[in-house]
């Protein structure tokens, strides 16, 4: 369990603010990095993951797929998640989205960027970054789109164009938290619209992938508008 790996990390710190730099998770000095080396190790998964959906599997093969993806392949090519959606990542993402603690999103995006760099050593990077959009009413309520912030940081890191308006959310779906997959699919049917042709290889950015309903709906829309390969990058996968 993740909380067991973090138990020794959450300890009292006499040097919480040392040289003005401290880890966003444990508060200890992090040598000018937002997440210290101890927490980075604790956040890493102990097992392998499916190449396509990123579900945990017991394999050391980097391109191995889980049984579900072999039987029913996803429309997207691959999914890369920085972390599993466990404590303390789930709490950090919640504070990032709902309490405007943007430094937490930046720190987790740094972890994602490091993972992307490794994953694409023998693969081509996408030609376009597309953040999963919020409906304009939801955007007005929150004040920002967390996926857009992640996309902007990754665009700068890898030099890939970030097209925030490539996909528009035309359906104001209710919050998906706690809903079963069948209800999520019903809510998201026809939720996205693309007006212009896309390049062959694009990547969709989201903060958390749960059932995969949102990214599947958005992926299908991309494939219907010129994309031949769609990858998914996210901060966390449940």
JOGI-V986912 format. One record per residue. N is the residue number from 1. RES is the residue in one small letter. SS is DSSP state (A for helix, B for strand, O for the rest). PHI is phi in degrees with one decimal (NA if undefined). OMEGA is omega in whole degrees, -180 to 180 (999 if undefined). Layout:
{{N:RES:SS:PHI:OMEGA} {N:RES:SS:PHI:OMEGA}}
This chain:
{{1:x:O:NA:-177} {2:x:A:-62.9:-177} {3:x:A:-62.8:177} {4:x:A:-69.6:178} {5:x:A:-68.6:-178} {6:x:A:-92.9:-178} {7:x:A:-54.9:179} {8:x:O:-71.3:-179} {9:x:O:-75.3:-178} {10:x:O:-83.3:180} {11:x:O:-131.2:180} {12:x:O:-64.8:-176} {13:x:O:-121.9:177} {14:x:O:-82.4:-179} {15:x:O:-117.3:-177} {16:x:O:-55.4:178} {17:x:O:-117.1:-180} {18:x:B:-111.6:-178} {19:x:O:59.7:176} {20:x:O:79.3:-177} {21:x:B:-129.9:177} {22:x:O:-146.0:-180} {23:x:O:-64.6:-178} {24:x:O:-69.4:-180} {25:x:O:-97.6:-174} {26:x:O:-102.8:178} {27:x:O:84.1:179} {28:x:O:-80.2:177} {29:x:O:-56.6:-176} {30:x:O:-124.8:176} {31:x:O:52.7:177} {32:x:O:69.9:176} {33:x:O:-100.0:-178} {34:x:O:-65.8:178} {35:x:O:-126.0:-176} {36:x:O:-70.6:-176} {37:x:A:-62.9:179} {38:x:A:-64.6:-179} {39:x:A:-71.6:177} {40:x:A:-60.6:179} {41:x:A:-64.8:-180} {42:x:A:-65.5:-179} {43:x:A:-77.8:-178} {44:x:O:-70.3:179} {45:x:O:-73.3:178} {46:x:O:-83.8:-176} {47:x:O:-122.3:175} {48:x:B:-77.1:-180} {49:x:B:-142.6:179} {50:x:O:-64.3:-179} {51:x:O:-59.7:-174} {52:x:O:-87.4:-174} {53:x:O:-109.4:178} {54:x:O:72.1:173} {55:x:O:-67.2:-179} {56:x:B:-66.5:175} {57:x:B:-139.9:-178} {58:x:O:-91.7:178} {59:x:O:-155.6:175} {60:x:O:-107.1:180} {61:x:O:-79.7:-173} {62:x:O:-65.3:-177} {63:x:O:-108.0:180} {64:x:O:-73.1:177} {65:x:O:-109.3:178} {66:x:O:-74.8:-179} {67:x:A:-61.1:-179} {68:x:A:-64.5:-179} {69:x:A:-71.5:176} {70:x:A:-67.4:-179} {71:x:A:-74.4:-178} {72:x:O:-134.1:-177} {73:x:O:-59.5:177} {74:x:O:-77.4:177} {75:x:O:-70.7:177} {76:x:O:-85.8:-173} {77:x:O:-77.6:-180} {78:x:B:-152.6:178} {79:x:B:-128.2:177} {80:x:B:-119.3:179} {81:x:B:-116.7:179} {82:x:B:-66.0:-173} {83:x:B:-148.3:167} {84:x:B:-83.5:-177} {85:x:O:-82.7:179} {86:x:O:-121.4:174} {87:x:O:-64.7:6} {88:x:O:-97.2:-177} {89:x:A:-63.3:-179} {90:x:A:-59.7:179} {91:x:A:-69.7:180} {92:x:A:-64.5:180} {93:x:A:-67.1:177} {94:x:A:-61.6:179} {95:x:A:-68.5:176} {96:x:A:-63.3:-175} {97:x:A:-78.3:-169} {98:x:A:-105.2:178} {99:x:O:-118.1:175} {100:x:O:57.3:176} {101:x:O:-88.6:-170} {102:x:A:-65.6:180} {103:x:A:-63.7:179} {104:x:A:-70.1:177} {105:x:A:-63.7:179} {106:x:A:-64.1:-180} {107:x:A:-63.6:180} {108:x:A:-69.4:177} {109:x:A:-67.2:174} {110:x:A:-60.2:178} {111:x:A:-63.5:179} {112:x:A:-62.7:180} {113:x:A:-60.3:179} {114:x:A:-63.5:-180} {115:x:A:-69.9:178} {116:x:A:-63.2:-180} {117:x:A:-56.9:179} {118:x:A:-70.8:-175} {119:x:A:-66.0:-175} {120:x:O:-104.7:178} {121:x:O:-61.9:179} {122:x:O:-120.5:-178} {123:x:O:-139.6:178} {124:x:O:-86.0:174} {125:x:O:-70.8:178} {126:x:O:-61.9:179} {127:x:O:-88.5:-177} {128:x:B:-150.9:174} {129:x:B:-100.8:-179} {130:x:B:-129.8:176} {131:x:B:-74.2:174} {132:x:O:-63.5:-174} {133:x:O:-82.6:169} {134:x:O:-97.1:171} {135:x:O:-65.4:-174} {136:x:A:-60.3:178} {137:x:A:-71.1:178} {138:x:A:-67.2:178} {139:x:A:-63.1:179} {140:x:A:-66.1:180} {141:x:A:-68.1:-175} {142:x:A:-83.4:-180} {143:x:O:93.6:178} {144:x:O:-161.7:175} {145:x:O:-103.7:-176} {146:x:A:-60.6:179} {147:x:A:-66.3:178} {148:x:A:-66.0:179} {149:x:A:-64.4:177} {150:x:A:-62.9:-179} {151:x:A:-62.7:179} {152:x:A:-61.1:-179} {153:x:A:-66.5:-180} {154:x:A:-71.0:177} {155:x:A:-61.4:178} {156:x:A:-66.5:-177} {157:x:A:-68.6:-173} {158:x:A:-107.8:178} {159:x:O:69.3:179} {160:x:O:-102.0:179} {161:x:B:-58.2:179} {162:x:B:-106.4:-177} {163:x:O:-110.9:-174} {164:x:O:-69.4:-179} {165:x:O:-100.8:-180} {166:x:O:-62.9:176} {167:x:O:-118.7:178} {168:x:B:-115.1:176} {169:x:B:-91.6:-175} {170:x:O:-97.7:-179} {171:x:O:-120.8:-179} {172:x:O:-84.5:-177} {173:x:O:-76.8:176} {174:x:O:-68.9:177} {175:x:O:-56.6:-176} {176:x:O:-90.0:-176} {177:x:O:-60.8:177} {178:x:O:87.4:-179} {179:x:O:-85.4:177} {180:x:O:-77.1:-174} {181:x:A:-58.2:-177} {182:x:A:-64.9:178} {183:x:A:-71.8:177} {184:x:A:-61.5:-179} {185:x:A:-61.2:179} {186:x:A:-64.2:-179} {187:x:A:-63.8:-172} {188:x:A:-93.1:180} {189:x:O:-61.0:180} {190:x:O:72.5:-176} {191:x:O:-78.0:-174} {192:x:B:-116.2:179} {193:x:B:-141.4:177} {194:x:O:-120.9:-176} {195:x:O:-99.1:-176} {196:x:O:-122.5:178} {197:x:O:-59.9:-180} {198:x:O:-106.5:173} {199:x:O:-68.7:-174} {200:x:O:-64.0:-173} {201:x:B:-126.2:-180} {202:x:B:-127.2:175} {203:x:B:-128.0:176} {204:x:B:-97.8:-178} {205:x:B:-111.8:174} {206:x:B:-138.5:179} {207:x:B:-80.0:-179} {208:x:B:-132.5:173} {209:x:B:-107.9:-178} {210:x:O:-104.5:178} {211:x:O:-83.5:-178} {212:x:O:88.2:-177} {213:x:A:-64.7:-178} {214:x:A:-62.8:-178} {215:x:A:-69.1:177} {216:x:A:-66.4:179} {217:x:A:-62.9:180} {218:x:A:-67.8:178} {219:x:A:-61.5:180} {220:x:A:-60.1:178} {221:x:A:-66.4:177} {222:x:A:-63.5:-179} {223:x:A:-65.9:178} {224:x:O:-81.2:-177} {225:x:O:-128.8:170} {226:x:O:105.1:180} {227:x:O:-71.3:176} {228:x:O:-107.6:176} {229:x:B:-142.2:178} {230:x:B:-125.4:173} {231:x:B:-105.2:180} {232:x:B:-124.8:172} {233:x:B:-120.7:-179} {234:x:B:-146.6:179} {235:x:B:-72.5:-175} {236:x:B:-149.2:177} {237:x:B:-124.7:179} {238:x:O:-76.7:999}}
